[in-house]
Amino acid sequence: MIQNSLSSLLFELESHCNSSAIVTFLDSDGEVFVVDLERKKQKVIYGYQKGVRELFMLRLSKGVKNQGSIILRSFTDEVDEYTNLPIKELRGYILQKEDDRIEFTKISAKMMFACHNTDAETGEPRSLEQSVRYC
């Protein structure tokens, strides 16, 4: 069953990878796992070595003991007219273990903006990152 629920999550992540993206997974123990994604025609390639997709799925299935989170940074072909930097789309997901499944809930764009632009220790606003679209 975990395999099926992970397939839904991977489909969601891949659907937002137009050219390249970075996935950052934080597991229940606070361990971080980062995977680069690259779209080649209709296929999304995970990492730079064979087996990274399977390793990512294993890390998800073992790492979400009760909950976890994913941040997806997708790079677009659009260029910010003010900075001349590529526009990056930022998405977040909360992962929860439900019986033998891993369920995910997308974080709203408004919440992503608040999380990304607030200092976690002080609660003070941080400088805004340029050329970011919160999705």
Beta strands, then each sheet from edge to edge (+ up, - down):
strand 1: 20-26
strand 2: 32-40
strand 3: 43-46
strand 4: 67-79
strand 5: 86-98
strand 6: 101-106
strand 7: 132-134
sheet 1: 3+ 2- 1+ 4- 5+ 6-
sheet 2: 3+ 2- 1+ 4- 5+ 7+
end
